[in-house]
Amino acid sequence: MTTSTVASAIRTRVDAGSGALIGYLPVGFPSLGASVDAAVALVENGVDVLEMGLPYSDPVMDGPVIQAATQRALADGFRLRDGFTAVKAITEQVSAPVLIMTYWNPVVQYGVDRFADDLAAAGGAGLITPDLIPDEAAPWLSASERVGLDRVFLAAPSSTDARLHQAVEASRGFVYAVSTMGITGARSDVDAAARTLVARLRDAGATSTCVGIGISTAAQVREVLEYADGAIVGSALVKALAEGGIEAVGALAAELSSGTRIPA
Amino acid sequence: MSLRTEEGPYFGDFGGRFVPESLIAALDELSEAYELAKLDPEFTAELTDLLVNYVGRPSLITEVPRFAQHAGGARIILKREDLNHTGSHKINNVLGQALLTRRIGKTRVIAETGAGQHGVATATAAALFGLDCVVYMGEVDTERQALNVARMRLLGAEVIPVTAGSRTLKDAINEAMRDWVTNVEHTNYIFGTVAGPHPFPAMVRDFQKIIGEEARVQVLERTGALPTAVAACVGGGSNAIGIFHAFLDDTDVALYGFEAGGEGVDGPRHAATITKGKPGVLHGARSFMLQDEDGQTIESHSISAGLDYPGVGPEHSWLSDIGRAQYRPVTDADAMSALRLLSRTEGIIPAIESSHALAGALELGKELGPDAVILVNLSGRGDKDMETAGRYFDLIDAGAEQS
């Protein structure tokens, strides 16, 4: 099996003394071109791994900030194939690995194998699937295996040990530890539950665990990286992009990435 | 092989649990509690007591000969779920799930609602059991079902209008799921139909199958035989599966589900999920759904808020797939004509949802001929729809139609 570029990118930062910053942005917001430019700006400002979300009509895991952005992208005519266009355009400009975050039905309709082929051809690293549990993922497990794509499954504070084992077993790249019981959106405190969950995932054999949901400041990034391999920021970046454009989202990425550096 | 023994999570190729991992523990907890409750005579006794002494079960069957004159002379018998406390079949399921909520020690319930019938039923059960209750309802639906919003609030529930997406039932479900993910520790989601992730399709069906079990015995007693056909409207499909289930193994009894054909299924404005949709994943289950080629859900349309849903329960997709039940569209116009016809010929004002089944039965009668006996699930009463009907038939304004 080929080495996961996502796992390597995270490992490099962990070995250097802290951990990775993973940034989420939706494809097609505020436009297809601007979403590519914004993603490039994230990497240029210290984001190690990109998570590009595909806008979907029924995003049950997303809070109001991401919902507003993805609804706007859909209203502006986002098509699934734009996801591959974006991944290709981003990977041509920067070397950071690019994961696609997508709800499951668009992949099913596109065809799981065809989706895997086209994502690999575009230079994508794999998929994060918020509404697909490993129990239902057989077609994706085999397609990703065949093409060599990463697959990131979620683990929740409420997951049993057996389910954590299953998530670790099925995931490649990293396991997405959901910091708190809830949907995406900035929170003033990243739940203490995240620390416990990461420790449990480690006990279950995880070598690469990133924490997401509720992280919006450099201090929170720093705190999460004390115990996890990566910190995922989404809504805060989307808000910055919506309010201040590419310059603002780049500046926030630079600020957040200061959280990945060990204080002098 | 019996078709009545399917327990999920899969019905053929349909069903499953396509939900965020954060919800799995809650779904497992619910599944386990339900499996235990099913075997517990105390649970059954408590539910039966509520169904008899609170809901008013068994509900009647009523033959409607003056209405049936318009159906090619076939006999039409209505199963009167409209006479249940709160005015529809929804209460059957809600009481079961409210009892389960108490068993798993949760103190807050949430629900989605389209027409408001499930929301009213949930608010009612929450009042009865002393549970906190929040009902999510698409903003469009809060406007067309204002009376039910008032009922829920009077019963002590908080009604939250959902402004995302198409602002109807599908978006109310999304919002309820988000609430559940966030508050799962003390909150139970009382799901209103036979869609959603396992265990909801099987559990809600089990709480609704009493409709068909009663009706099967009642029709046999009344006519000496099983009906020729059973008809029900299908949105998510809870009243339909409720009346179909007892007949699944009676291969001589034809089963017909009538979907909302809206302004016609050749255009985009309908909610005929099985007729016009494709298999996909929506709201936690694989089933037929209305979607575009990218898998984005297409907004449905129906004059009836309760059928205005782009998905359908997985057991219906399976019954359609194996040919055990047939699903047909009925337009807004035909449903409204049937609503008026039943009102004027029999003195029964049906819900617009149920009127789709009535309109379907009128056509079915002409096909099956005068020897046919058609059992129709009259799943709800029409009081909540008076504003829509009043506008549709011009009954409210000055100079309104009088005859």
Interface residues (C-beta under 8 A of the other chain):
Chain A: Y56 S57 D58 P59 V60 M61 G63 Q67 Q71 L74 R79 L80 W104 N105 P106 V107 V108 Q109 Y110 P130 D131 L132 I133 D135 E136 F153 L154 A155 A156 S158 S159 T160 R163 A167 V178 M181 G182 I183
Chain B: G16 R17 F18 V19 P20 E21 S22 I24 A25 A26 A164 G165 K170 D171 N174 M177 R178 V181 T182 N183 V184 E185 K278 G280 V281 L282 H283 G284 Q291 E293 D294 G295 Q296 T297
